[in-house]
């Protein structure tokens, strides 16, 4: 099985870069070394470096662990909190399926 290549749009890349930079600034403001944060988050220093660079290949759980060490884990709850498009669709009474339709098995 071949691995699919991840395609990140430039706008999304900038968001990840900004997130990484914000995490690094938060660490520096707290005067934590990268070694301290990595140890407390139970991740490697290269993983922390990748997070601070906004690399998309790092698991979201690792991002959350670093935010927890920095005392910013509640900021994670702000992601997708204001679903403006979803509310507009709901207000327009557009009906959407609760789940995707089942795949039809061609073999029977």
Backbone as CSV, one residue per row, in Angstrom:
resi,resn,N_x,N_y,N_z,CA_x,CA_y,CA_z,C_x,C_y,C_z
1,UNK,0.845,-1.174,0.000,0.000,0.000,0.000,0.892,1.240,0.000
2,UNK,0.634,2.161,-0.902,1.445,3.370,-0.987,0.888,4.441,-0.066
3,UNK,1.784,5.224,0.449,1.400,6.300,1.347,1.029,7.521,0.520
4,UNK,-0.107,8.133,0.842,-0.535,9.324,0.129,0.269,10.527,0.601
5,UNK,0.631,11.367,-0.340,1.383,12.572,-0.012,0.420,13.640,0.512
6,UNK,0.820,14.263,1.600,0.012,15.306,2.208,0.175,16.595,1.403
7,UNK,-0.945,17.198,1.019,-0.918,18.449,0.270,-1.412,19.556,1.196
8,UNK,-0.546,20.496,1.483,-0.876,21.616,2.359,-0.913,22.882,1.515
9,UNK,-2.043,23.541,1.529,-2.179,24.791,0.780,-1.360,25.893,1.444
10,UNK,-0.906,26.888,0.688,-0.084,27.969,1.258,-0.755,28.685,2.431
11,UNK,-2.045,28.918,2.336,-2.751,29.597,3.425,-2.703,28.756,4.705
12,UNK,-2.899,27.457,4.559,-2.846,26.549,5.704,-1.426,26.451,6.236
13,UNK,-0.437,26.451,5.368,0.964,26.413,5.763,1.294,27.621,6.636
14,UNK,0.797,28.815,6.231,1.045,30.028,7.027,0.402,29.919,8.409
15,UNK,-0.785,29.329,8.478,-1.460,29.153,9.771,-0.622,28.258,10.676
16,UNK,-0.129,27.156,10.137,0.717,26.257,10.926,2.016,26.933,11.351
17,UNK,2.616,27.696,10.449,3.840,28.430,10.792,3.577,29.412,11.929
18,UNK,2.454,30.130,11.852,2.100,31.085,12.909,1.850,30.376,14.240
19,UNK,1.179,29.231,14.185,0.941,28.458,15.404,2.260,28.043,16.032
20,UNK,3.167,27.516,15.223,4.472,27.117,15.740,5.230,28.280,16.349
21,UNK,5.185,29.413,15.674,5.868,30.606,16.190,5.245,31.054,17.513
22,UNK,3.919,31.013,17.612,3.240,31.395,18.861,3.633,30.460,20.006
23,UNK,3.739,29.179,19.710,4.143,28.212,20.738,5.573,28.490,21.192
24,UNK,6.454,28.773,20.247,7.848,29.082,20.601,7.924,30.359,21.445
25,UNK,7.184,31.393,21.054,7.180,32.635,21.835,6.655,32.397,23.250
26,UNK,5.626,31.565,23.384,5.080,31.256,24.710,6.128,30.544,25.560
27,UNK,6.883,29.631,24.942,7.947,28.929,25.669,9.034,29.900,26.127
28,UNK,9.435,30.792,25.221,10.496,31.747,25.553,10.047,32.746,26.614
29,UNK,8.796,33.183,26.567,8.278,34.107,27.590,8.309,33.472,28.979
30,UNK,8.118,32.165,29.021,8.131,31.445,30.288,9.554,31.057,30.695
31,UNK,10.501,31.386,29.832,11.915,31.083,30.066,12.157,29.587,30.252
32,UNK,11.437,28.774,29.464,11.643,27.332,29.439,12.595,27.000,28.301
33,UNK,13.519,26.107,28.566,14.381,25.634,27.482,13.603,24.611,26.659
34,UNK,14.090,24.373,25.456,13.427,23.363,24.632,13.546,21.988,25.287
35,UNK,14.655,21.736,25.953,14.842,20.458,26.657,13.801,20.288,27.764
36,UNK,13.543,21.346,28.540,12.558,21.276,29.623,11.162,20.960,29.079
37,UNK,10.764,21.676,28.053,9.428,21.477,27.494,9.304,20.085,26.884
38,UNK,10.322,19.658,26.167,10.281,18.334,25.549,10.161,17.241,26.610
39,UNK,10.940,17.351,27.676,10.878,16.352,28.748,9.514,16.350,29.424
40,UNK,8.986,17.519,29.735,7.694,17.610,30.417,6.545,17.136,29.531
41,UNK,6.680,17.316,28.222,5.640,16.873,27.287,5.862,15.418,26.854
42,UNK,6.976,14.834,27.302,7.332,13.456,26.954,7.462,13.267,25.435
43,UNK,8.112,14.244,24.800,8.406,14.172,23.370,9.897,14.458,23.189
44,UNK,10.414,14.217,22.015,11.827,14.491,21.749,12.025,15.972,21.408
45,UNK,13.258,16.419,21.535,13.565,17.797,21.147,13.328,18.030,19.661
46,UNK,13.681,17.080,18.783,13.364,17.297,17.365,11.852,17.440,17.103
47,UNK,11.032,16.724,17.870,9.574,16.868,17.714,9.136,18.253,18.158
48,UNK,9.681,18.741,19.263,9.362,20.096,19.714,9.807,21.115,18.674
49,UNK,10.981,20.919,18.111,11.474,21.822,17.072,10.519,21.826,15.875
50,UNK,10.031,20.643,15.494,9.088,20.548,14.377,7.780,21.267,14.708
51,UNK,7.334,21.164,15.951,6.115,21.862,16.384,6.325,23.368,16.276
52,UNK,7.467,23.842,16.753,7.740,25.277,16.735,7.949,25.804,15.319
53,UNK,8.192,24.916,14.373,8.288,25.308,12.967,6.961,25.123,12.243
54,UNK,5.958,24.586,12.946,4.645,24.395,12.348,4.593,23.271,11.338
55,UNK,5.353,22.230,11.562,5.374,21.095,10.631,4.041,20.344,10.692
56,UNK,3.444,20.060,9.543,2.150,19.385,9.520,2.215,17.889,9.820
57,UNK,3.403,17.319,9.852,3.532,15.878,10.071,3.536,15.493,11.545
58,UNK,3.599,16.469,12.446,3.590,16.185,13.878,2.143,15.945,14.309
59,UNK,1.947,14.957,15.163,0.581,14.625,15.588,-0.035,15.765,16.394
60,UNK,-1.334,15.872,16.259,-2.056,16.915,16.986,-1.941,16.695,18.496
61,UNK,-1.782,15.427,18.901,-1.594,15.124,20.315,-0.310,15.724,20.861
62,UNK,0.741,15.730,20.056,2.010,16.326,20.493,1.871,17.836,20.647
63,UNK,1.158,18.462,19.714,0.890,19.893,19.857,0.165,20.160,21.181
64,UNK,-0.838,19.333,21.473,-1.621,19.515,22.700,-0.768,19.300,23.945
65,UNK,0.129,18.329,23.928,1.005,18.095,25.083,1.885,19.306,25.367
66,UNK,2.411,19.914,24.321,3.255,21.103,24.497,2.416,22.259,25.041
67,UNK,1.220,22.437,24.507,0.345,23.492,25.025,0.035,23.266,26.503
68,UNK,-0.130,22.006,26.894,-0.400,21.685,28.294,0.778,22.083,29.175
69,UNK,1.990,21.781,28.734,3.191,22.154,29.498,3.253,23.670,29.669
70,UNK,2.834,24.402,28.647,2.881,25.865,28.682,1.669,26.479,29.391
71,UNK,0.731,25.637,29.804,-0.472,26.133,30.473,-1.482,26.730,29.502
72,UNK,-1.407,26.334,28.253,-2.279,26.894,27.217,-3.241,25.864,26.637
73,UNK,-3.423,24.739,27.320,-4.238,23.670,26.752,-5.692,24.079,26.516
74,UNK,-6.195,25.032,27.294,-7.585,25.471,27.089,-7.744,26.257,25.786
75,UNK,-6.641,26.820,25.284,-6.691,27.489,23.981,-7.064,26.506,22.878
76,UNK,-6.764,25.242,23.104,-7.075,24.198,22.125,-8.583,24.105,21.896
77,UNK,-9.347,24.417,22.935,-10.807,24.375,22.822,-11.356,25.475,21.923
78,UNK,-10.552,26.469,21.628,-11.000,27.565,20.773,-10.963,27.198,19.294
79,UNK,-10.292,26.083,18.967,-10.234,25.650,17.569,-11.639,25.284,17.098
80,UNK,-12.036,25.847,15.999,-13.339,25.573,15.360,-14.521,25.918,16.271
81,UNK,-14.299,26.743,17.263,-15.381,27.097,18.189,-16.444,27.938,17.494
82,UNK,-16.025,28.921,16.733,-16.971,29.817,16.079,-17.203,29.323,14.656
83,UNK,-18.152,28.413,14.516,-18.460,27.803,13.225,-19.481,28.664,12.488
84,UNK,-18.995,29.771,11.949,-19.880,30.740,11.299,-20.608,30.129,10.097
85,UNK,-19.889,29.418,9.250,-20.515,28.796,8.086,-21.546,27.758,8.509
86,UNK,-21.201,26.936,9.485,-22.137,25.920,9.968,-23.418,26.527,10.501
87,UNK,-23.288,27.632,11.239,-24.487,28.301,11.765,-25.325,28.900,10.652
88,UNK,-24.678,29.443,9.623,-25.424,29.992,8.491,-26.181,28.898,7.763
89,UNK,-25.536,27.751,7.570,-26.200,26.619,6.928,-27.379,26.137,7.770
90,UNK,-27.171,26.087,9.066,-28.239,25.659,9.970,-29.393,26.649,9.928
91,UNK,-29.084,27.929,9.943,-30.124,28.960,9.903,-30.887,28.947,8.582
92,UNK,-30.221,28.524,7.516,-30.870,28.469,6.205,-31.664,27.176,6.041
93,UNK,-31.687,26.349,7.081,-32.413,25.074,7.080,-31.963,24.141,5.975
94,UNK,-30.693,24.173,5.674,-30.144,23.241,4.703,-29.935,21.919,5.424
95,UNK,-30.530,20.882,4.889,-30.468,19.582,5.532,-29.193,18.868,5.086
96,UNK,-28.454,18.407,6.063,-27.259,17.625,5.767,-27.394,16.284,6.459
97,UNK,-26.849,15.238,5.852,-26.864,13.925,6.471,-25.989,13.955,7.707
98,UNK,-26.408,13.196,8.727,-25.611,13.145,9.942,-24.315,12.390,9.739
99,UNK,-24.339,11.429,8.815,-23.115,10.700,8.509,-23.093,10.400,7.028
100,UNK,-21.928,10.116,6.565,-21.764,9.839,5.143,-22.508,8.553,4.791
101,UNK,-22.989,8.456,3.569,-23.672,7.224,3.166,-22.701,6.055,3.148
102,UNK,-23.254,4.860,3.362,-22.423,3.653,3.348,-21.921,3.379,1.952
103,UNK,-20.726,2.836,1.896,-20.176,2.449,0.607,-20.883,1.202,0.125
104,UNK,-21.135,1.150,-1.148,-21.799,-0.008,-1.723,-20.724,-1.015,-2.097
105,UNK,-20.880,-2.235,-1.580,-19.930,-3.306,-1.872,-20.247,-3.875,-3.237
106,UNK,-19.300,-3.797,-4.163,-19.515,-4.254,-5.544,-19.538,-5.778,-5.634
107,UNK,-19.057,-6.447,-4.589,-18.992,-7.912,-4.633,-20.266,-8.577,-4.116
108,UNK,-21.214,-7.826,-3.751,-22.431,-8.494,-3.326,-23.056,-7.771,-2.246
